[in-house]
Amino acid sequence: MPTLNVGRSLSIAALSGPVAALSASPSPLWKRAVDGIESALADHCALLVMGETGSGKFSLVTEIYHRTSPGGRSLVFDAANISRHSYDDAEEALEATLVPTLYILRNIDELSTDGVERLDTFLIALAESDRPAYVAATLSDANLDSDLPFRDLLTHFQQAVTVPPLRHRIEDLPDLVLRVLTTVAGRRDVSIGPAAMRVITGYTWPRNFRQLEEALKSALLKRPVGEIQPEDLPGYCHNTAHRHLSGMEAMERDVIVKALHAAEGNRVQAAAALGIARSSLYRKLKSFGITTI
């Protein structure tokens, strides 16, 4: 029988990052994701957690599970570790225990064909066991329309939730920035100046939390204490719109950027594909701060 490497165990203490304080988030898209994960866990439905790389998929589902099941445990299976070189039987993950367990399958879209077969065997064994188990898998939504091997596993799941990217959570950014800054600065007396915050909330953050943390670490190299100013932030942060975009505007901007990429930067073709006048496209490019395509 194919074998599967048993994942590492997690506790809520390891998850006190910027996705904490879920109920305090005013973003409707984030609340929708939270509600969807809570509902799936409550109904014991196997859950797909989708979203961009770095958007907080893994941290969010794990935090919600430990908040709603304080006596439970988490076991993580990463795609990189589900390989032919593993010697642990899949049944070992189901060893005698009555502790409720969340099995988190990370990055299933990166699985090889062999890894998919091993995970399929494990999920069948898990479904046939009488253990109090929950299943959640994360994947990049960029691969949803692909023909990658992970698609053979989709029959094991009943619900799907999309975690919004950072640029669609404008309402949350000030609080998230302070949380990340507190984490990377430690006990130092550091704050974000109003002008620097305006730059941060205007940027698109294509790599999400990872890039936000990277930017703040870079700013701290220039100003290790005191109030961070716009010039302390990396240059890429300054390619922004001159105003805050709402969540709907951010999504519209993303559609425009996608159309421009598809048209290889040709504004006329992009406008035609979007069904808008070229003059309207130029106004939106200026309004949304799209200048790099």
Steps between C-alpha positions, in 0.01 A plus 500: 500500500631852424643677803457850633731701721317606816501876542616713787270592786397859566351692787325837504801650678692480174240702312497840669574682174320771303193289433408501870194681641276369223178652630657848498547503122260738320572354154184332363704266279710388798188451711352287223809280503490471879131409498555241227785329687305501827197348326703226331674405825171498692346268240814279477520572127834448328603852400702656218658830604598691187676829439819667391838400638564674830139603559480317834307186400687259725516732802131593473359147486732382778417792727127459451524128572689550826268781605190286443660171620731602788573139593589392149829460317626580151708274276656656192579317176702708256504408131879503506507222761247266343754311295612153403784528753266489800487182708203577725181311429192716446330314781762632743337840477185336634670349803281437803382835629167654581634856474319697227752562222515740208701357212633794297618411149715792384548595136329197348528666160875435519460123539652259253293213361665270753418742782137519390474119510643489852274777623198337337576177690532694825174691452312177428644344816410811699141498373463132593641547850296587807741771615372854576671660202474816292665556160606825336719546194661818371577583139573798278195614306733572207507125436126435511463497122803279447517126430745434785479163684338648814166522318456125556468575874210745470242224544606477866382856579154644559556875554734770371596840639707775340724708725525852353840649415638786704411762237131411540517564875559876499290539815729262689839633389570755779442239770689229311797731444523572871480128581775411253715793615467391863612152400805604297609791724471321832519739794640793304310829509386511138185631335364569152462866401173608331673564166668159505166336581345671198772351279445155652122504458535612139734221390367174353717251699516225236684268742263583786613456862847380407566815302353724770734345755791538257418869443479578871825319572662707224360821651639407840848473351474867405319615814548246781310714754254787478231575242537330161471745209412439131866520395581210735277262304630304197466672165236260370258621767481842335346380173150556631171674443471844658202399709374199692317246288194321628484122483283520186739748337796275583326208331420716194864605485605133504270425203655789307854388583417146386359633172809712442727204561296290257530779241874532569450861606293604196244747638273482194473119514453504878219757478327289233532185711356684801215645295580861589612805305873564477449837671326323791791258529750787516296670774493179701875446452564843644244465778627156608868590467574233238827606338726196468345307210 
